[in-house]
Amino acid sequence: MSVIKGVFSLRYVVAVWAGLLLLTLCLRPVASEPGWVVVNLHPDPWWESQASAVAGRYQGGHAYDPGITTSVQPVVWHDTASFTSLGSASLGEIRGMSGLDKVGVYGGRAALWQGADSTYVNLWPADDSVACATWGGWQVGRIFNDFTRASMWNGSAASRVNLHPADAVSSVALAIDGSGQAGLFRTDRVSGAHAALWQGSAQSVVDLHPAGAYSSQAQAIANGRQGGYVQFERDGTYYPAVWSGTAESFVNFSAPGAPTDAGLIYGMDGNVQVGGARFLDGSGGATIWFGTPESAFNLASLLSSDYTRSEARAVDIDEFGTIRVVGYAYNENYYLPNGTYYPRNEAMMWVLVPEPSSLVALGAGLAGLAALRPRRRR
């Protein structure tokens, strides 16, 4: 009897989902291909803004307006230009987000804002420190103590873990997830930086610097891969770079055959990378890749001609498959209300919602479930 009830329950669930699927397809237009939506997050009448972090439907960054305050304030958006300021210290900015936690700098010091109520935690008692990213209750960034030192915290100043390699003259941790911490270190004050990967301690550092490169930096991490840039000559071209845990795994995302010939990666989530790139047709700006050099798409092409520069700084893919990319765009044709010419950076978000046809796949999966039957073991 329990088996029969289980089968009928499953059929009932499938029938309900199938009905919802058909209703959804009837109510929503079916697009032939996915489309991007651009959301200008800039909060008027503030003068400038930039978005640097995203977690689901929340975005973080900073805003500035000398007419309202003389400070750069850390702010949080919720998918629109309306924002919440997290304080009015002389210098504040959100640089990383994970869930409801936000990190950055506040009053010149590494800062953590925890949970839905954004409870403020000072991660380092001295000036010239910053938290750059957060994941799973951990935060990474740097402090200054004679020189910059890569650091990791677990929610308090007392929890600091020193990631600074023993033979380095400076280091910074810029990204973190379950697969490690990514950043850079320098072995002297003349040569370029070396992209780095840690596993929770200074001794665990892995030098990701490719052979023959002048400078490299890892500033994003996701699922065992690291993203950033590589230079092969001093003051030379920046190339968007992806590693898989070793220097030998380096992949140039602007290699021959790609639609770009320069760029860098700032953020990653899953198999998606974002940053900025120069395209072979002469265009460029905020860019997204879908795991390969050839997949580069110019997000800047979706902006009006008023915006002449742009960068993507972070990306998030939510549980529904919606992709949110945040960054900024430079408005070269803006005038203040008093008529003063004032080109400025404006916080920007690009959103890609999965096409409705993906619901058909959902329906097919549910139909497949209907064929399943509980079986006895012999």
C-alpha positions as CSV (number, residue, x, y, z in Angstrom):
1,M,0.0,0.0,0.0
2,S,2.8,2.4,0.9
3,V,4.4,1.8,-2.6
4,I,1.1,2.6,-4.3
5,K,0.7,5.8,-2.3
6,G,4.3,6.8,-3.1
7,V,3.6,6.3,-6.9
8,F,0.4,8.3,-6.8
9,S,2.1,11.0,-4.7
10,L,4.8,11.2,-7.3
11,R,2.3,11.4,-10.1
12,Y,0.5,14.1,-8.3
13,V,3.6,16.2,-7.9
14,V,4.5,15.7,-11.6
15,A,1.0,16.7,-12.6
16,V,1.1,19.9,-10.5
17,W,4.6,20.8,-11.9
18,A,3.5,20.1,-15.5
19,G,0.5,22.3,-15.0
20,L,2.6,25.1,-13.6
21,L,5.0,24.6,-16.5
22,L,2.3,25.0,-19.1
23,L,0.8,28.0,-17.3
24,T,4.2,29.7,-17.2
25,L,4.9,29.1,-20.9
26,C,1.5,30.6,-21.7
27,L,2.0,33.7,-19.6
28,R,5.6,34.4,-20.5
29,P,6.8,35.2,-24.0
30,V,9.3,32.7,-25.3
31,A,12.5,34.4,-26.4
32,S,14.6,32.9,-29.2
33,E,17.8,33.7,-27.2
34,P,18.7,34.9,-23.8
35,G,18.8,38.7,-23.3
36,W,20.8,41.0,-21.0
37,V,19.2,43.7,-19.0
38,V,21.3,46.7,-17.8
39,V,20.5,48.2,-14.5
40,N,22.1,51.6,-13.6
41,L,22.6,51.4,-9.9
42,H,23.9,55.0,-9.6
43,P,22.0,56.8,-6.7
44,D,21.1,60.3,-7.8
45,P,21.9,63.0,-6.6
46,W,25.2,61.4,-5.5
47,W,28.1,62.4,-7.8
48,E,29.9,59.0,-8.3
49,S,29.5,55.4,-7.5
50,Q,30.9,51.9,-8.2
51,A,29.6,48.4,-7.5
52,S,32.4,45.9,-6.5
53,A,30.5,42.9,-5.0
54,V,27.3,40.9,-5.5
55,A,25.5,38.2,-3.6
56,G,22.2,37.2,-5.1
57,R,19.9,40.2,-5.2
58,Y,22.2,42.4,-3.1
59,Q,25.1,44.4,-4.5
60,G,27.8,46.3,-2.6
61,G,30.2,49.1,-3.4
62,H,30.6,52.8,-2.6
63,A,29.0,56.2,-3.4
64,Y,30.4,59.7,-3.2
65,D,28.8,63.2,-3.1
66,P,30.7,66.2,-1.7
67,G,27.4,68.1,-1.6
68,I,26.0,65.6,0.9
69,T,29.1,64.4,2.7
70,T,32.8,64.6,2.2
71,S,33.2,60.9,2.6
72,V,33.1,57.9,0.3
73,Q,30.5,55.7,1.9
74,P,30.0,51.9,1.8
75,V,26.6,51.2,0.3
76,V,24.3,48.2,-0.4
77,W,21.9,48.0,-3.3
78,H,18.9,45.7,-3.7
79,D,18.7,45.3,-7.5
80,T,17.8,49.0,-7.9
81,A,19.4,52.4,-7.6
82,S,17.9,52.8,-4.1
83,F,20.6,52.0,-1.6
84,T,21.5,51.7,2.1
85,S,24.6,53.4,3.5
86,L,26.5,51.4,6.1
87,G,28.2,54.4,7.6
88,S,29.7,57.8,7.1
89,A,33.4,57.4,8.1
90,S,35.9,59.4,6.1
91,L,36.6,56.4,3.9
92,G,34.3,53.4,3.4
93,E,33.8,50.8,0.7
94,I,32.4,47.3,0.2
95,R,34.7,45.1,-1.7
96,G,33.3,41.6,-1.2
97,M,30.1,39.8,-0.3
98,S,29.0,36.3,0.5
99,G,25.4,35.7,1.6
100,L,24.5,38.5,4.0
101,D,28.1,39.2,5.0
102,K,30.0,42.2,3.5
103,V,33.7,43.2,3.8
104,G,35.8,46.1,2.8
105,V,37.3,49.2,4.4
106,Y,35.8,51.6,6.8
107,G,37.6,54.6,8.3
108,G,40.8,53.3,6.7
109,R,40.6,49.9,8.4
110,A,39.6,46.4,7.3
111,A,35.9,46.0,8.0
112,L,33.2,43.3,8.2
113,W,29.5,43.9,8.3
114,Q,27.8,40.7,9.5
115,G,24.3,39.4,8.7
116,A,21.0,41.0,7.8
117,D,21.5,43.9,10.2
118,S,25.1,44.6,9.0
119,T,26.7,44.5,12.4
120,Y,30.0,46.3,12.1
121,V,33.2,44.5,13.1
122,N,36.7,46.2,13.0
123,L,39.0,43.4,11.7
124,W,42.2,45.3,12.4
125,P,42.9,48.1,15.0
126,A,45.5,50.0,12.8
127,D,45.0,52.1,9.7
128,D,45.9,51.0,6.2
129,S,44.2,47.6,6.2
130,V,41.5,46.3,4.0
131,A,39.3,43.1,3.7
132,C,38.8,42.2,0.1
133,A,36.6,39.1,0.1
134,T,34.6,36.8,2.3
135,W,33.3,33.2,2.2
136,G,31.9,30.8,4.7
137,G,32.5,33.0,7.7
138,W,36.1,33.8,6.7
139,Q,37.6,37.0,5.3
140,V,40.8,37.8,3.5
141,G,42.7,41.0,2.7
142,R,45.8,42.7,4.0
143,I,47.3,44.7,6.9
144,F,50.2,47.0,7.0
145,N,53.0,46.3,9.5
146,D,56.2,47.6,8.0
147,F,54.9,46.3,4.7
148,T,51.6,44.8,3.4
149,R,50.9,41.3,4.7
150,A,48.2,39.0,3.3
151,S,45.8,38.1,6.1
152,M,42.8,36.0,6.8
153,W,40.2,36.4,9.6
154,N,37.3,34.5,11.1
155,G,35.1,37.3,12.1
156,S,37.3,39.2,14.5
157,A,40.7,41.0,14.8
158,A,42.0,38.4,17.2
159,S,41.3,35.6,14.7
160,R,43.8,36.9,12.2
161,V,45.9,34.3,10.3
162,N,49.1,35.5,8.7
163,L,49.3,34.3,5.0
164,H,52.4,36.3,4.3
165,P,55.1,34.1,2.7
166,A,58.4,34.0,4.6
167,D,60.6,35.2,1.7
168,A,58.2,37.9,0.4
169,V,58.5,41.7,0.8
170,S,54.7,42.3,0.4
171,S,51.6,40.2,-0.1
172,V,47.8,40.6,-0.4
173,A,44.9,38.1,-0.4
174,L,42.2,39.2,-2.7
175,A,39.7,36.3,-3.1
176,I,38.5,33.2,-1.1
177,D,36.2,30.2,-1.5
178,G,36.2,26.6,-0.4
179,S,39.1,25.8,-2.6
180,G,41.6,28.3,-1.1
181,Q,42.6,31.9,-1.1
182,A,44.0,33.8,-4.1
183,G,46.2,36.9,-4.3
184,L,49.8,37.9,-4.9
185,F,53.2,38.4,-3.3
186,R,56.4,40.2,-4.3
187,T,59.9,38.7,-3.7
188,D,61.6,42.1,-4.0
189,R,60.6,45.8,-4.5
190,V,61.8,45.9,-8.2
191,S,60.4,42.9,-9.9
192,G,56.7,42.3,-10.7
193,A,54.2,40.6,-8.5
194,H,53.6,36.8,-8.5
195,A,50.0,35.4,-8.5
196,A,49.5,33.2,-5.4
197,L,47.3,30.5,-4.0
198,W,47.0,29.6,-0.3
199,Q,45.3,26.9,1.7
200,G,44.9,28.6,5.0
201,S,48.5,29.2,6.0
202,A,51.7,31.1,4.9
203,Q,53.5,27.8,4.4
204,S,50.9,26.5,2.0
205,V,51.5,29.2,-0.6
206,V,51.7,28.1,-4.3
207,D,53.4,30.4,-6.8
208,L,51.2,30.7,-9.8
209,H,53.5,32.9,-11.8
210,P,53.9,31.5,-15.3
211,A,57.4,30.9,-16.8
212,G,58.6,33.9,-18.8
213,A,56.1,36.4,-17.3
214,Y,57.1,39.7,-15.8
215,S,54.1,40.2,-13.4
216,S,51.0,38.2,-12.5
217,Q,48.1,38.5,-10.0
218,A,45.2,36.3,-8.9
219,Q,42.2,38.2,-7.8
220,A,39.3,35.8,-8.2
221,I,38.7,32.2,-7.3
222,A,35.9,29.6,-7.9
223,N,35.8,25.8,-7.6
224,G,39.5,25.2,-7.8
225,R,40.3,27.8,-10.5
226,Q,41.8,31.2,-10.1
227,G,41.5,34.3,-12.3
228,G,43.5,37.4,-12.7
229,Y,46.0,38.7,-15.2
230,V,49.6,38.2,-16.5
231,Q,52.1,40.6,-18.0
232,F,55.0,39.4,-20.0
233,E,56.8,42.8,-20.2
234,R,57.1,45.6,-17.7
235,D,54.4,48.2,-18.6
236,G,53.2,45.8,-21.2
237,T,49.8,44.3,-22.2
238,Y,47.7,42.8,-19.5
239,Y,46.3,39.3,-20.5
240,P,43.3,37.8,-18.7
241,A,44.5,34.7,-16.9
242,V,43.0,31.5,-15.5
243,W,44.8,28.9,-13.5
244,S,43.8,25.6,-12.0
245,G,46.1,25.5,-8.9
246,T,49.6,25.5,-10.5
247,A,51.8,27.8,-12.6
248,E,51.8,25.3,-15.4
249,S,48.0,25.3,-15.7
250,F,48.0,29.0,-16.8
251,V,45.6,29.7,-19.7
252,N,45.7,33.0,-21.5
253,F,42.1,34.1,-22.2
254,S,43.3,36.5,-24.9
255,A,45.4,33.9,-26.8
256,P,45.2,33.7,-30.6
257,G,41.8,32.5,-31.7
258,A,40.0,34.5,-29.0
259,P,38.0,37.6,-29.8
260,T,40.1,39.7,-27.4
261,D,43.8,40.6,-27.4
262,A,44.1,42.1,-23.8
263,G,42.2,42.2,-20.6
264,L,42.0,41.0,-17.0
265,I,39.7,39.0,-14.8
266,Y,38.3,40.5,-11.5
267,G,35.6,38.0,-10.5
268,M,34.4,34.4,-10.9
269,D,31.5,32.2,-10.0
270,G,31.1,28.7,-11.1
271,N,32.5,28.5,-14.7
272,V,31.9,32.2,-15.4
273,Q,34.6,34.9,-15.3
274,V,34.2,38.7,-15.5
275,G,36.5,41.7,-15.9
276,G,37.5,43.9,-18.7
277,A,39.0,43.2,-22.2
278,R,39.9,44.8,-25.5
279,F,38.2,43.2,-28.5
280,L,39.8,42.7,-31.9
281,D,37.2,45.0,-33.5
282,G,38.6,47.9,-31.4
283,S,35.8,47.9,-28.8
284,G,36.2,47.0,-25.2
285,G,35.2,47.4,-21.6
286,A,33.3,45.2,-19.2
287,T,33.5,41.6,-20.3
288,I,32.1,38.2,-19.4
289,W,33.6,34.8,-20.3
290,F,31.8,31.4,-20.0
291,G,34.8,29.3,-19.2
292,T,36.8,29.6,-22.4
293,P,38.8,32.3,-24.2
294,E,36.5,32.1,-27.2
295,S,33.3,32.7,-25.2
296,A,34.2,36.4,-24.4
297,F,31.1,38.7,-24.6
298,N,31.4,42.5,-24.6
299,L,29.0,43.7,-21.9
300,A,30.1,47.3,-22.7
301,S,28.3,46.9,-26.0
302,L,25.0,47.0,-24.1
303,L,25.6,50.5,-22.8
304,S,24.7,53.8,-24.5
305,S,27.4,55.8,-26.3
306,D,27.7,58.2,-23.3
307,Y,29.7,55.5,-21.5
308,T,33.2,55.3,-22.9
309,R,34.8,53.0,-20.3
310,S,33.6,50.2,-18.1
311,E,34.7,47.2,-16.0
312,A,33.0,44.3,-14.5
313,R,34.2,43.6,-10.9
314,A,32.1,40.7,-9.6
315,V,29.6,38.0,-10.7
316,D,27.0,35.9,-8.9
317,I,24.9,33.0,-10.3
318,D,21.9,32.4,-8.1
319,E,20.0,29.2,-7.5
320,F,17.7,30.0,-10.4
321,G,20.6,30.4,-12.8
322,T,20.3,34.2,-13.0
323,I,23.6,35.8,-13.6
324,R,24.3,39.2,-12.1
325,V,27.5,41.1,-13.0
326,V,28.4,44.3,-11.3
327,G,31.0,47.0,-11.9
328,Y,31.0,50.6,-13.2
329,A,30.7,52.6,-16.4
330,Y,32.3,56.0,-17.1
331,N,29.7,58.5,-18.2
332,E,31.6,61.0,-20.3
333,N,28.6,63.1,-21.1
334,Y,27.2,64.0,-17.7
335,Y,26.5,67.5,-16.3
336,L,25.7,68.3,-12.7
337,P,22.3,70.0,-12.0
338,N,24.1,73.3,-11.9
339,G,25.3,72.8,-15.4
340,T,28.9,71.9,-14.5
341,Y,30.5,69.3,-16.8
342,Y,31.3,66.3,-14.6
343,P,32.2,63.0,-16.3
344,R,31.9,60.3,-13.6
345,N,31.8,56.6,-12.8
346,E,28.4,55.1,-12.2
347,A,27.7,51.8,-10.5
348,M,26.3,49.4,-13.1
349,M,24.8,45.9,-13.2
350,W,24.2,43.5,-16.1
351,V,21.6,40.8,-15.5
352,L,21.0,37.6,-17.6
353,V,17.9,35.6,-16.7
354,P,17.7,32.0,-18.0
355,E,15.6,31.8,-21.1
356,P,12.1,30.4,-20.6
357,S,12.9,27.4,-22.8
358,S,14.9,26.0,-19.9
359,L,11.6,25.3,-18.2
360,V,11.0,22.7,-20.9
361,A,14.1,20.9,-19.6
362,L,12.6,21.1,-16.1
363,G,9.4,19.5,-17.4
364,A,11.3,16.7,-19.2
365,G,13.2,16.0,-15.9
366,L,9.9,15.8,-14.0
367,A,8.4,13.5,-16.6
368,G,11.5,11.2,-16.2
369,L,10.8,11.1,-12.5
370,A,7.3,9.7,-13.2
371,A,8.8,6.6,-14.8
372,L,10.6,5.7,-11.5
373,R,9.0,3.1,-9.3
374,P,10.0,2.0,-5.8
375,R,11.5,-1.5,-6.0
376,R,12.0,-4.2,-3.4
377,R,15.4,-5.6,-2.6
378,R,15.8,-9.4,-3.1
